[in-house]
Amino acid sequence: MQIALIGYGKMGKAIEEIALQRGHTIGLVVDMHNSIENNAVKLKNCDVAIEFSTPQSAVNNILNCINNGVPVVCGTTGWLKEKIAVEQYCIDKNGTFLYASNFSIGVNIFFELNKKLAALMARQSQYAISVEEIHHTAKKDAPSGTAISLAEQIIDNVPGKTKWLNESSTDPTVVPITSKRIDPAPGTHHVKYTSAIDDIEIIHTAHNRSGFALGAVLAAEFIYDKTGIFTMKDVLNIG
């Protein structure tokens, strides 16, 4: 495939390395000095786009890809208030879009464990539930998209949980998320159930960006000849 890389920071460079290793070519690189609007011809010649930019530019980048008939994989977080509208736009345009808060194969398995554990603990009201995420200091959003996904899965599976907050809380309706920024951590996520008797905890720790990059390229390989809205569950054939 010929891939458009939209966003060329550390993740973009890691994706480029994995893509080249897997026999793909890079047809376009868009960064802060090179806008997507000025590269419509090159974009149209690409088979798929992988978007890891900023919360401020993600929506515009995604819509540009859809308008140019290019399937797009997006891993940018912090823009999700517009996700429903973007997905509807994609459907209206008969486009192709895949968003994931985390492309790591391990994290997507972790998501399934989190949902299962939450369902098992749904009636165990003696346990306080919390989420903690640790990332490098260059990460622009807090909490991480992965932490939000974990918290929302808990809310969906535990009666009485209605929202998450990025702060400590003793409110039984809240799933509190603690965000820490420590270099050089690429990403660690804890989900903890605490009672007076014992604790139950599941943890995912990323050692580097390679797992995220590989997952993004696998997602691009999956969608490039398809139409519709997809997730990493489709890519990994989970559930």
WOGIFEN-V782819 format. One record per helix or strand of 2 or more residues. SS is the DSSP state (H for helix, E for strand). FROM is the first residue (numbers start at 1). LEN is the number of residues. If there is no record, write none. Layout:
# WOGIFEN-V782819
SS/FROM/LEN, SS/FROM/LEN
This chain:
# WOGIFEN-V782819
E/2/5, H/10/12, E/25/6, H/36/9, E/48/4, H/58/10, E/71/4, H/80/13, E/96/4, H/105/16, E/128/8, H/145/13, E/163/3, E/174/8, E/188/7, E/199/7, H/210/14, E/228/3, H/232/5
